[in-house]
């Protein structure tokens, strides 16, 4: 066993969520109440893995977090890493982990491991998964092998890249999946086993003064006519992500509304299928991917709509200049994978 003083320093930052939720009244539901200190104290074995420090940062269901919260969190994490912490674990609600972890991936440069985890079963349920997830997350945050991976999500003993991971089930412990890639690895005994390493994401750096502008996410559904799109600019949205059918399609009747929207703000096209990528030139009908791209819609590439919305929001926060913001978005999008044949 490693001497205590030479164990890595890992900061656990708590934001609330199921992992921190207990009942307020005898027969009421659970709400986030436990601090980072409470979470760490409930798992005595952690001290054998790392010198754990704690920071209780928010106490909310994860649907109440905003991108501005995550931008502030990234600054706090960077500050602690500059101060000599070796790795960071963020505990939060699982509902929005796929977005917050990707925002951290794009906002943080540097090699130190940053790991997001949570729980599907709260501490009052039979076999809650929070303590095990916390141990696994701290092992990853303390591991030299997890350096330079970008932000990762550790749940159910698996390590997932923030750019790929999605919550795929409302209650199952194995809810986190990376449909385009599979997990990067797993945690077994004391080992962090990585079987693959992603390319590094391009980062976007923001100052404390940058506001994160609102970006709309519009999912296409059968029979849609696009009337919602006409209202977006008046509602104050500064960008939009359209989650289209299949390879990146909208109903033909919606195509002109998409084009009008492009006249008002950057519009990114993604697929609602949950895996694969937006195609470029396979279909030629009105509302197809090639039609929309010819109307200056920006391809979301391999990004799903929620992650594309994160990247576009951060790009718009970084630059008020539309062309520059789109350039930043595209740089992030293209850094997430290697491809031939472009
Ligand atoms: N069900 C959620 C969780 O897993 C609640 C939340 O996201 O805060 O933590």
Boltz pocket constraint, residues with backbone or C-beta under 6 A from the ligand:
constraints:
  - pocket:
      binder: B
      contacts: [[A, 16], [A, 17], [A, 18], [A, 19], [A, 60], [A, 61], [A, 62], [A, 63], [A, 92], [A, 93], [A, 94], [A, 95], [A, 96], [A, 118], [A, 119], [A, 120], [A, 170]]
      max_distance: 6.0
